């Protein structure tokens, strides 16, 4: 048994999550590890082809497609978003609430660009990660599925805020290509990489091997929950609409390690800080059932590229400086370490995000990968 397999088998014994699939690329070899069950109410074991909702891992695919279109001159990095989606200019900026509890809104005076969408510096947030947006959404009757209708929180470039930027980027891609995002993904990424299990809509064949979502209870236990994304088309496809498998998504991570899919300059932009001295990656919860507070690398300086979270320095016993990483709401996590030629992916189906036990499992996996 390999050290990684031994570490993950021990972690399974701790019962941190009902089940998980992890996959590792190291030294040119790809390994897949499946542990536990697809559901607490189903004895079916996790397998390498188990289907997961990968949520915001979708953002990496959308960012890659945008970079391809920039390479081809179809899009420009500093092109105004409103040049392709005029309705974007209608989004006001929310400056808080007045003494009477009414939202303080003002017309946006700036011109956010595709660069701002790629770097999450557009001012767009998520209601479950921004208390003022959560308050506004409750008053205005906007739910999480319509995050693109929420106001912006600041003028472009002022700071980093995680939110609906990549959802709007998907809409920009559709406007520029005249295709649905599903069609663009298929032609540009999924077919070239043989990602046959990566879909926006789960059909019977995928549903038969899909992992169930689970809710973490206040006492630390878990309970299966009913969960499904709405059928496409829907606006948030670019930010979190995809279902996939460990093998499929690792094919994408390997393509970035190996330098395929993107030209040299675009690939470099995925692993180079694009936001100056702005801090990135830290999330503060405003809706507990969706997410906990999240700091992906406590104590480390973190920046954002044109699609990935970057750590500026080596993490002792783990990824090298200049690695790219991100995650998905159901406690899916990945990293890509070009300096070491290593990439790792952990897929779970547990809510809320940044679950303490799932993060412990991810840490065990990553450190075993470098042991």
C-alpha positions in Angstrom: 0.0 0.0 0.0 1.4 3.4 -1.0 1.8 6.1 1.6 -1.0 8.1 0.1 -3.3 5.1 0.1 -2.4 4.4 3.7 -3.1 7.9 4.8 -6.5 8.0 3.0 -7.5 4.6 4.3 -6.7 5.8 7.9 -8.7 9.0 7.2 -11.7 6.8 6.0 -11.5 5.0 9.3 -12.0 8.3 11.1 -15.3 8.8 9.4 -14.6 12.4 8.4 -17.1 12.3 5.5 -19.4 9.5 4.2 -17.2 8.9 1.2 -14.7 10.6 -1.2 -12.7 10.2 -4.3 -9.1 11.6 -4.5 -6.8 11.6 -7.5 -3.2 12.5 -7.7 -0.8 13.3 -10.5 2.8 12.9 -9.5 5.9 12.0 -11.4 3.9 11.6 -14.6 1.7 9.0 -13.0 -2.0 9.4 -12.1 -3.5 7.6 -9.1 -7.1 7.4 -8.0 -8.3 6.5 -4.5 -12.0 5.9 -3.7 -13.2 5.4 -0.1 -16.4 5.2 1.7 -20.0 5.2 0.4 -21.9 7.4 -2.0 -24.5 8.0 0.6 -25.2 7.2 4.2 -28.4 5.6 3.1 -26.9 3.7 0.1 -24.4 0.9 0.5 -23.0 1.6 -3.0 -19.3 2.3 -2.6 -17.5 5.3 -4.0 -15.7 4.4 -7.2 -13.3 6.3 -9.5 -16.3 7.0 -11.9 -18.6 8.4 -9.1 -20.3 11.6 -10.3 -20.0 14.8 -8.1 -21.5 18.3 -8.3 -18.1 20.1 -8.5 -19.7 23.6 -8.1 -17.1 26.4 -8.3 -14.5 24.0 -9.8 -16.5 24.9 -12.9 -14.9 28.4 -12.8 -11.6 27.0 -13.9 -13.1 25.7 -17.1 -14.9 29.0 -17.8 -11.6 30.9 -17.2 -9.7 28.6 -19.6 -12.3 29.1 -22.3 -12.1 32.9 -21.8 -8.3 32.8 -22.1 -8.6 30.8 -25.3 -11.0 33.4 -26.8 -8.6 36.2 -25.7 -5.7 34.3 -27.5 -7.8 34.2 -30.7 -8.8 37.9 -30.5 -12.5 37.1 -30.0 -12.4 38.8 -26.6 -10.0 41.3 -25.1 -8.8 41.2 -21.5 -9.5 44.9 -20.9 -12.8 44.9 -22.9 -15.8 46.3 -21.0 -18.2 43.6 -19.8 -21.1 45.8 -20.9 -19.9 45.9 -24.5 -21.2 42.3 -24.8 -23.7 42.3 -21.9 -25.3 45.8 -21.8 -27.4 44.7 -18.8 -24.2 44.5 -16.7 -24.1 48.3 -16.7 -27.5 48.3 -15.0 -26.1 46.8 -11.8 -25.9 49.5 -9.0 -23.4 49.5 -6.2 -24.6 48.8 -2.7 -22.9 51.0 -0.1 -24.8 49.6 2.9 -28.0 50.5 4.6 -29.3 53.8 6.0 -30.7 54.4 9.5 -34.1 53.3 8.4 -32.7 50.0 7.2 -33.1 50.8 3.5 -30.3 49.9 1.0 -28.0 52.7 -0.1 -27.6 52.2 -3.8 -25.8 54.3 -6.4 -25.3 54.0 -10.1 -22.0 52.4 -11.0 -19.6 55.1 -12.3 -16.9 52.7 -13.5 -16.4 50.3 -16.5 -15.6 46.8 -15.3 -13.7 44.6 -17.8 -13.2 40.9 -18.5 -10.0 41.2 -16.5 -12.1 42.2 -13.4 -14.3 39.2 -13.9 -11.4 36.8 -14.2 -9.7 38.2 -11.1 -12.8 38.6 -8.9 -12.2 42.3 -8.5 -15.4 43.4 -10.3 -17.3 44.1 -7.1 -19.7 41.2 -7.5 -20.3 38.9 -4.5 -22.4 36.1 -3.3 -25.2 36.6 -0.8 -24.0 33.7 1.3 -20.5 35.3 1.6 -21.4 38.9 2.2 -23.7 40.0 5.0 -24.9 43.2 3.3 -25.8 41.2 0.1 -27.6 38.6 2.2 -29.6 41.4 3.9 -30.3 43.0 0.5 -31.3 39.7 -1.0 -33.8 39.0 1.8 -35.4 42.4 1.4 -35.5 42.3 -2.4 -36.6 38.6 -2.6 -33.4 37.6 -4.6 -32.4 34.0 -4.0 -28.9 32.4 -4.5 -29.8 31.1 -8.0 -30.2 34.7 -9.1 -26.9 36.0 -7.7 -26.2 37.9 -11.0 -29.1 40.2 -10.1 -27.5 41.4 -6.9 -25.8 44.8 -6.8 -22.1 45.2 -6.8 -20.3 46.0 -3.6 -17.6 48.4 -4.8 -16.0 49.9 -7.9 -13.9 47.6 -10.0 -10.3 47.0 -8.8 -10.8 48.2 -5.3 -10.5 44.7 -3.7 -11.0 41.0 -4.2 -14.4 39.6 -3.5 -15.6 36.1 -4.4 -18.9 36.0 -6.2 -20.8 36.0 -9.4 -18.0 37.3 -11.6 -17.5 34.0 -13.4 -21.2 33.6 -13.9 -21.1 36.9 -15.8 -18.0 35.7 -17.6 -20.0 32.7 -18.9 -22.6 35.0 -20.2 -20.0 37.1 -21.9 -18.6 34.0 -23.6 -22.0 33.0 -24.8 -22.6 36.5 -26.2 -19.2 36.5 -28.0 -19.5 33.1 -29.5 -23.2 32.8 -30.2 -23.1 29.4 -28.6 -24.4 28.1 -25.3 -21.8 27.6 -22.6 -22.4 23.9 -22.8 -21.5 23.9 -26.5 -18.4 26.0 -25.9 -17.2 23.8 -23.1 -17.8 20.7 -25.2 -16.0 21.9 -28.3 -13.0 23.6 -26.6 -12.3 21.6 -23.5 -14.4 18.5 -22.8 -14.0 16.8 -26.2 -10.3 17.5 -26.7 -9.6 16.1 -23.2 -12.0 13.2 -23.4 -14.0 14.4 -20.5 -17.1 12.4 -21.3 -18.5 12.4 -17.7 -18.5 16.2 -17.3 -22.0 17.6 -17.9 -24.3 20.4 -17.0 -27.4 18.1 -16.8 -27.3 14.7 -15.1 -29.0 12.1 -17.2 -29.9 8.5 -16.1 -26.5 7.1 -16.8 -24.7 9.6 -14.6 -27.4 9.7 -12.0 -26.9 5.9 -11.5 -23.4 6.6 -10.1 -23.9 10.0 -8.5 -22.9 10.7 -4.9 -25.5 12.2 -2.6 -25.1 15.5 -0.9 -24.9 15.5 2.9 -25.6 18.2 5.5 -23.2 18.6 8.5 -25.4 18.7 11.6 -24.7 20.9 14.7 -23.6 17.8 16.7 -21.0 17.0 14.0 -23.1 14.2 12.4 -24.2 14.0 8.8 -27.6 13.6 7.1 -28.4 13.0 3.4 -30.1 16.0 1.8 -32.0 16.5 -1.4 -29.9 18.6 -3.7 -29.8 19.3 -7.5 -28.9 22.2 -9.7 -31.7 23.5 -11.9 -31.8 22.2 -15.5 -29.9 24.3 -18.0 -29.9 26.9 -19.3 -29.5 29.0 -16.1 -27.3 32.0 -15.6 -24.8 30.6 -13.1 -23.6 27.8 -15.3 -20.1 29.4 -15.7 -19.7 29.8 -12.0 -20.8 26.4 -10.7 -23.0 24.4 -13.0 -20.9 21.3 -13.7 -21.1 17.7 -12.6 -17.9 15.6 -13.1 -15.8 12.8 -12.0 -12.3 12.7 -10.4 -10.8 11.2 -13.6 -12.4 13.8 -15.8 -11.4 16.8 -13.8 -7.9 15.5 -13.3 -7.5 15.4 -17.1 -8.0 19.2 -17.0 -5.5 19.7 -14.2 -3.0 17.5 -16.1 -3.5 19.5 -19.3 -2.5 22.7 -17.3 0.5 20.9 -15.9 1.5 19.7 -19.3 0.9 23.0 -21.1 -1.9 21.9 -23.4 -5.2 23.7 -24.0 -3.6 27.2 -23.6 -0.7 29.1 -25.2 2.4 29.8 -23.2 1.4 33.3 -22.2 -2.1 32.4 -21.2 -0.9 29.4 -19.1 1.6 31.7 -17.4 -1.2 34.1 -16.6 -2.9 31.3 -14.7 0.1 31.0 -12.4 1.0 34.6 -12.0 -0.4 37.2 -9.6 -2.8 39.5 -11.5 -4.2 41.6 -8.5 -1.1 43.4 -7.2 -1.1 43.6 -3.4 -4.8 42.8 -2.9 -5.4 39.9 -0.6 -7.4 37.0 -2.0 -9.0 33.7 -1.0 -10.4 34.4 2.4 -14.2 34.0 2.7 -16.5 35.1 5.5 -19.8 33.3 5.8 -23.1 35.2 5.9 -25.4 32.1 5.5 -24.3 29.2 7.7 -26.0 26.4 5.8 -24.0 27.3 2.6 -20.5 27.9 3.9 -18.3 28.3 7.0 -15.6 31.0 7.1 -12.7 29.9 4.9 -9.0 30.7 4.8 -7.4 28.2 2.4 -3.8 28.7 3.6 -3.8 30.4 7.0 -0.7 32.5 7.6 0.3 32.5 3.9 0.0 35.5 1.5 -2.5 34.7 -1.2 -3.2 36.3 -4.5 -5.3 35.6 -7.6 -4.3 35.0 -11.2 -6.7 35.0 -14.2 -8.5 32.0 -12.7 -6.7 30.5 -9.7 -5.8 31.2 -6.1 -2.0 31.5 -5.8 0.3 31.0 -2.8 3.3 33.2 -3.0 5.7 31.0 -1.0 6.2 27.3 -0.4 3.9 25.6 2.1 6.1 23.4 4.3 5.4 19.7 3.6 2.9 20.6 0.8 2.6 22.6 -2.4 5.3 24.8 -3.8 5.1 28.6 -4.2 3.4 29.6 -7.3 0.9 26.8 -7.2 -2.7 27.4 -8.2 -5.8 26.1 -6.4 -9.5 26.5 -5.7 -12.5 24.6 -4.6 -16.2 23.9 -5.0 -19.1 24.4 -2.5 -19.7 20.7 -1.8 -16.2 20.5 -0.3 -14.3 19.7 -3.5 -10.7 21.0 -3.5 -7.8 20.9 -5.9 -4.3 22.3 -6.4 -1.9 22.4 -9.3 1.9 22.7 -8.5 3.8 23.3 -11.7 7.2 23.6 -9.9 6.9 20.0 -8.6 4.8 18.5 -11.4 2.0 17.6 -8.9 -1.7 18.1 -9.0 -4.3 16.8 -6.6 -8.1 16.7 -6.4 -10.4 15.7 -3.5 -14.2 15.3 -4.2 -16.7 15.2 -1.4 -20.4 16.0 -1.2 -21.0 17.8 2.1 -22.5 21.1 3.0 -21.7 23.7 4.3 -18.4 24.5 2.4 -15.2 24.6 4.4 -16.3 21.7 6.5 -13.7 21.2 9.2 -13.5 17.5 8.7 -13.3 17.7 4.9 -10.5 20.2 5.2 -8.7 17.9 7.5 -9.1 15.1 4.9 -7.7 17.5 2.2 -4.7 18.4 4.3 -4.0 14.7 5.0 -4.2 14.0 1.3 -2.0 16.9 0.2 0.7 16.2 2.8 0.8 12.5 1.9 1.2 13.5 -1.7 4.5 15.2 -0.8 5.7 12.8 1.9 
